[in-house]
Structure formats: structure tokens, C-alpha cells
């Protein structure tokens, strides 16, 4: 019996030694990388969440967190600038190629450090359905004041104009910093691309009362710019 026990211990020691030598050949980077599970081997975490890699076991149980938006690579910046002619400040503020596509698809042009639209009809009047809503909410006096007003009239008073989708133009901070360049997006573009334009893992740095004043000043400047040309 003693001979068998000694043999077992020797085999166990040999196996452990082989495992140790094997592990020593694995790089630290490989040990730290997430292990992807086969699609048939998905496991369920707390609250029935599907987990597809061991790295996700450390995620909050509320749900998956989107990857952090860290900015474009140097190559992406060079290609984007060659394609669009946008300034360094605008290019540096863009976090992902998908975000850049939103601005490109909108046909925005770099003017005075911001991305402006070229498809706003400045002579278009405030849509009648908006006037009707004003009347129901605020009464005849307010509705009659704005009835017949154009987009040009709106920006003269620091109000956002109406875009091609029939809704007010949104001013978006590119990069989500208080001093970021601004992009003129339709309400549809802004809402449809919400997850691309806004990093949901971070608290917004935009102070609404401050931005309200900035927005009014922006549109007044836009009016002055249009009437200067």
C-alpha cells in the first residue's frame, strides 16, 4: 500500500509540475484577455442576463455597459479631415467613426468652428400644427404673435428654426463638453442617433441654464451671419 501511495504522490507532483510549466508559457496579456464562450455555451447571470464572456461577470447586474468612446485614431482623423475639410477642433472632439457619419450624412459644413446645416429654409413659416398647439397651451395672444413668423424671424430672437422634418433644430455639443463645437441636427437625427452621440456611461457636463443662454446667442449670431452675407 505504501508503494502505491508513493507512486500516486509522484504522479500528482509530476502533473502539477507540467501544469505549472504550461502556465508559465502563457503571456500575461493572454491571461488578462476575456475568454469568449461558444454561442451554444451562453450562460445566464443574475436576473437572467445572458453572459457571453467571462469578463462580463464583473459587469453591473443592471445590464451591459456600452464601450467607452475614446476618440478617433490618428489615421481616422486624417482620412476624415481629407474627406470633409473640418477643423482640427471638430475632428478632435468626435469620439467614433459612427458619430462622424451622423454629421456627414446630415451634410454639415464647418463654419466658424461649428457644423452648420445647408438645408434650412429660412423663409419657411412656423408649421401650422405648432401654432395650433401654442393656441391650445398658451392662448390666442401667444399663438397670434408667432403665426406667420419665419425661421429667419425665429433666429433673430434667439429661437431655434424648424428643420426639414418639421421639428426644431437641435444644437448638439460634439464631444459632450461645455466648450465643444456645436452641430446643427434635426430633431429626428438627434433622437435616432442618441446612443451614438451621447456616452451613457458618463454624467452630462452640460449645464442646462448655461446652455439655454448659449443656444440663444448662437442663433442670434447665425442671424447676423446670414444677413451679413
Steps between C-alpha positions, in 0.01 A plus 500: 500500500781738586653442158172581328457818707852616416439433131176701511678792667776488239249506211308788662821699549601435140159613373512819707849575370385456139205733562726762656740485205206528261365806680839668495487497121174700494560873470355743751297662224338166417413441865332841524306478174128409514415141415222491243247225550353298217158625394352168616664540838343832601427502868245694697615748761302668774150610396520276193759710316684326220877496550719440196847541653655449841594867507132586510462330837640820654243724329222659710198274515276774361627433148791521260687830491583636154867524416668830587529750217866601505544689173609439143837352412755722327435324170124547536549870576719554193255320270200684645667839463602425141141402423318784676743788550380538859728677748734324743280609790195329354689186397660468845160528671346211305516172694412231246477445123126443549465846653688650206259323264203673667645843418608396150160352418339827615718688251639734767760762409772645723425871544676703770588187698150347503320258269214681325213371286452604141141377460306737730233700317531838668181629338291204617229594750446332835294186426128550556474202733753671729293821496189298586682340791615842626139616486376204705777529758562874530199670347424717200736783589811282488385306193411816308839651582685212333255422222656586164853526644783345299814313599691822445270676746561224754878515496490880516347454846739221598252220433584176320364476143300209359684240295401279205325257737261770624659514846736749665870469424705357789842636591725210599830535685752295301691301762254598776720765661366844601747668263458247217425608143129490417324299229160591356293179491135443423292370787474169315878468455562587864251248638573219254873513573471563874721202596769602251506868594482464878723294729247342736775385738581858601307778668431791267728800549253733329324739739154566359456862620841591356429316176165679463682833486766357271230371266328838481830675428584240234182558300528878524855474367371274224248771407772764488719270291224437245414868469863599465542285189 
